[in-house]
Amino acid sequence: MRAHFLRSRPALTAALLFAGAIAAGALLWLGHRALGERPRERVVGGNEPPAPRVAPELESLDVRALEEAAHYASLHDSQALIVSRHDHIVFERYWHGSGFDTLCDAQSFTPLLAALATGVAISHRRIGWPDEPIGALIAEWRDDPRGAITVRNLLESSSGAQRLALILERATRERYASYLSEALWRRIGAGDAWLEVDRPGGTARADCCLLARQGDWIRIGQLLLRDGNYRGDEVIRPGWVALLRTPNRADPRFGAYLRLGGPVTPGGGGYAARDLYAVSGEGGNRLWLVPSLEIAILRTAAAVDAGWDETRIPNLIIRGVRDFLPPPAPAPARVDVSALVPGHQP
């Protein structure tokens, strides 16, 4: 037996190496499929553990309401539902074999990152002023009508994310993916993510299609709820998130890449919390935020199907909060823009 084993060991070793090569090849293939066929550029993350997980009851949330919200999400082909309160993850439910770390297409969440990174750049004096003409940063546009456009104008435009990325590259002299990593993504501990580019080393898309771990968007929710602070780290100066939430002059239902909520109407429509706002757009991803309750609710899905009710999930969860009191109508937002720029003298 021993002699037979010794004679067969080289063959066994070769078989194991061959199996390992097949497994490694499969992982590479899966990674390639996960990242898609188009060229992409990595946004290096901090790859830190997620927020602490606690039982819903410890954060005054009704488990039955959470389960009903999860049931509704499952009926509409969701991939994940994650709820956070007071910087704790209190509920998670996943479908289609996914989990917190599963890569998914960020869809219309992506442009918000350019707006947040712009706030960091202003905080660090890389960009001088939200109302500064962008011709001051893009030399070839200095004498072009496009040079009169301001950063604030771009924040109010649904197509402004791509130009914001260009401004960030010019102002910081870094690739957009590199600055996004340094200014934001690593600082919130998110995992590595990938921006789509038009060609290797080419222009990154800032308007959609970031591939990131789906659970990392709850970190963005926590950052927004804390007005730019993430677990004690001031990532963006206070006031920038409030500026992003200022109603758009062209359409007051929107801020800067944020959809602003409203009260429940007599007919039963609308959101239960007056201060709710959301990150949403084309596709099925939704991130609902309720500052008065310090709640972030993340739902990921490929698309919105027939019969989908935008208010159903957040309203179930909001009304299931034991200390919930409908807040009064918010006063018109007034943001002192000068406070966003360190050392600014009006």
Order of alpha helices (4+ residues) and beta strands (2+ residues): alpha-beta-alpha-beta-beta-beta-alpha-alpha-alpha-alpha-beta-beta-alpha-beta-beta-alpha-beta-beta-beta-beta-alpha
